[in-house]
């Protein structure tokens, strides 16, 4: 895979699309956001961007990644395209392809990758992506969110009634996978600290999950370590404060008005240290948190457990990976 610095400033093609770092027929385009920030939309031009499928055309799918992540899962796009779903992915501001792009204060998009003090700003990213997809001819939209992207997508769908045809969540981050001490008293401290010292580093994610994935450390996937480093990016107080406030919103209940599919591994694993089940359990989040909060998203929620699934179900070893994709696509075929 090309490095993170390759093709950043490539010549824009018609419609703002340029060659993407994934190479081949993959393309990317900037989405200008308020305050000078930038998000990045990605597609495979060879798969076609026009609505396809039976009737008026199947809805377009917009993928939203998690924390310390970006879109590189081309096999997911291929699976959706094979079923007739136009597929796009969004690198949120400060993530992946969007790191260092944009010029406006106070977002300072060239500083502190993956950092915001309010998850609500990502609604601007999703709004811009939805407008771009409408301009491409897609009137119907499915949002597929992973982990933090699942939390962001849930809040956005709740705030945009009638905008989303279906919401699919891959191991969404609905609660902190720590003890009651962290989920209660420590959260209260972070709520104060995050307001007065938002850039204070308050933690790091365990690096063993990324090491289990990456080809250089024995894994199956060759993602860009500048955008998804093995040691991760620091967790800052302002970001965690906003995440915990979003968790509380989900706990109180949302009113997502479209069908929702929530998928998670069948089991949780230890969230710290190396262990043999890193890739066959969710070793980042607590599956019980995901399942219990799923029921609070709306009136039409389906929950599926994927046996042998990893935290990112799309990166699970086979057969769990194919099971995950089949469950999603069969459900979309039935519900959209």
N, C-alpha and C positions, 0 to 999 in steps of 0.2 A: 504494500500500500504506500502511496506517496506520503511524504512527511507533511506535517501540519502547515509548513511554510510554503509548500508548492501550490501554485495556481490560485493563491489568495487574490491576486490582482489581475486575473485573466480578463480578456476582452469580453464584454457582455454581448450576448447574442440577442436576437429579436425577442422582445418581451422581458428583457433583463436576465435571461438565463445565460450561464457560463459553464464551461467544463468543470466538473466536480473532482475533488481529490480521489474519489472512488475509481475514476478512470472510465474507459469505455464510453457508453452512452449516458452515463450519469451526469446530471446537471444540477446546478445550484443557482439561487438568486437571493439577493439581499431584500429584506423587508424593512423599510425605514420606519422607525418607531418614534413616538414623542420624546423630546429631550435629546435627540441625536443618537439614541441606541439603535442597534440593528439585530434582527433575528435572521435566520437563514432557512430558506425552503429548499428541499432536495427532491428530485424525481429521477426516474429512469426514462429518458426520452424514447427509448426503443419500445417501451411498454405502451406508449401512447398516452395522451392526456385527455382525449375526448371521452365523454361518458360512453360506456359500452355495456353490453349485457341485454337481457330481455326487457321489454317494456320501455319505459323512458330512460333506462340506463341505471346501472347500479351506482350506489353512492360512492363518492371518493372517500378514501381512508386517510386520515391525518395522524401520523405517529408522533407521540411526544415522549421523549426520553426521561430518564431519571437523573438523580444527583451524581456528579462526577461521571458524566456519560455524554454521548452524542450518537447520531445515527450512523451505524456501520453494518447493520444486520440485513444485508442485501437478500438473504434467503427468505426473510419475511416478506419483503416487497415482491419477490418472485412468486411466492405462494399466493398472495392476494391477487396479483396480476393474472395468474393462471386461472383463477375463479372469476375473472372479469371485473375486479375492483380496482379502479385507478388508485395508485398508492403514492402518497407524498409523506415526507418526514420533515419535522421542524426542529432545528437546533435553536433553542431559546437564547435570548440575549446572554452573553457571558459564558456560553457553552460551545464546545466544539468549534465548528466553522465560524461562529459568531464572536469568538474571543478576539479582542483587539479591534473589532470593527465598530464604527460609529465614533462620534466626536463630542457628544454633548455631555455637559455636567447637568445634574449632580450624579448621574449614573456611573460616570467614569468607567466605561466598558472595557478599558485597557487594564484595569486593576482588579485584583481579587476575583479570579475566575469563579463562576458559579455562585456569585454572591449578590443577593438583594436583601433589603430590609423589609420588604413587603411582597409576599407572593402574589398579591393582587395585581402587580404590574405585569405579570405574565398574561393577564387577560388581554393586554394590548398586543402581545405577540400572537395569541390565538385569534384575535379579531383580525389582525393583518393577514394571517394565513388564510382564514376563512374568506376574506375579500379576494385574495389572490386566486383561490380555488374557484370562486364564483366567476372571476374574470376568465378563467380557463374553461368555463362552461359547466361547472359542477354545482348544481342547485341543492344537492343533498349530501350531507356530510356525516361520516362516522369518525369519532375520535378514539384512538387507541393509545392509552397512557400507561407507562410503566413506572412503578415506584413513586418517586416525587412527581413525575409526570402524571401519574394516576390521580394524585391528590389535586394537582393544578387543574387537570381536565374535569374532575368532578365539580370543583368550585365554579369553573367556567360554565359548564353545562347547566348548573343550578342557576347561574346568573343570566343565562341566555335562553329562556324558555322558547321552544319552537325552533331553535337553531340547529339542533343535533338530531339526526335520525336514530342513532344508537351510540351508546358509550361502552367501550370495552376496556377493562382494567386488568393489567398484568401485574400481579403482586403490588397493589397500590399501598402507599405509605400512609396509613391511617392512625398510627400511634407510635410512640417511642418504644423501641424494643429494649427497655431497661427495667430495672426494679421500680417498685412503688416510690422509692426515695427520689429517683430521677424524674418519674412521671408526675410527682406531686411537689414536694418542697423545692427540689432543684429547679424545676420548671418555673416556679414562682420567682426564684432568684434570677433566672435567665430573663424573665419578663422585665425585670428592672434593669439589669445589666445591659440587655440588648437595646434598650432605649437610650442609655447614656453612653455606652461604649460599644456600638454595633459591630465594629471590626475586631473586637477582642476574640482571640482564638479560644474556644471552649472545648474543642475535641477534634478527633480524627476518626475516620472510619477504619475498621480493621482491613489491612492490606491483603489478607490471605484469599479473600473472594476474588479480587482482580488477578492475583497470581495464579489461581486455579484456572482462570479463563485464558490468559494470554499465552500465545505460542512460544514466546521466549522463556517461559517458566513451566512448560509442559502442557499448556492448555491447547484448545482447538482454534482460538480466535486471534486474528492479527489486527487489533485495533491500534490507533495512534496514541502512543504514550504521552505525547504532549497535551492531548485533550482528555485522555482517560489514564492518568498516571497510576502505576501500581500502588504508590503510597497515598494516592488521592490528593484532594485539596483540603485545606483546613476547614473545619466547621466553625463559623463565626457566630457571635452572640446574637447579632441582629437577624441573621438568617434563621437560626434555631428558634428565636422568639416568634418569628412570623409563622414558621412551620407549626409550632405548638398551638398558636392561636387558630390556625387552620384545622388542626386536629380537633380542637374544641368545637369548631363549627360543624364538622362532620358528626361528632359525638352527639350534638344536639339535634341533628337530623337535617338533611337537605330535602329538596323537592325536585329532583331531576325528573323531567317529564317525558323522557324517552326510555325505551328498554335499555337495561344495563346488564352487562355480563361481567362478572368478577371471577377471575381465575387466580389460583394460588397453588403452591405445592401442597401435597397431602400432609407434609410434616415440616416442622421447624427443626433447625439444627443449632448448635452453639454459634453465637454471633461473634465470637472472638477466638483467634488461634486456628491452627491448621487441624483439620480432621478429615476422615475419609469420605464423609458424606457432604462435603462442601457443594458439590454439583448435583446432588440428588435430594437435597432438602433446601428450604429457605433458610440460609444462614446469615441473613441480613435483618429480616423482619420476623415478627411473631405471627404465624398463620392464624392463630385464634383471634388476634386483633383484627386482621383483615376480614375474617368471616363475620365476626360480631358487628363490625361497623358497616359492612356491606348492606345489611338490612335497613340501615338508616339513610340510604342514598335516595330512595324514592319508592314508588308503589310497584314497580315492575323490575325486580332484580333477580337474576339467576346467578348462582354460585357454583363453580366447578372446581373440584380438587384434582390436580394432576399428579398422579403417582410418579415418584422419581423426578419431580421437577425441581429446578434450581430457582434462585431468587428471580432472575430474569428467565422466565419460562422459555423464551425464544432461544436462549443459549444453553438450555438443558441438553444433556447427552440423549441420544436416541435410546428408547423410543419415545421418551417424554416430550421431546421437541416436536415431533410429528403429531403426537396426541394433542398438544396445546394448539397447534395451528389448525388441526382438523376440528377441534371443538369450537374455536373461534369462527371459522369459515362456515361450518354447518349451522351454527347459531345465527350468523348474519344472513345466510341464505333463507333461513326460516323466518327471521324477524324483519328483514328489510326488503 
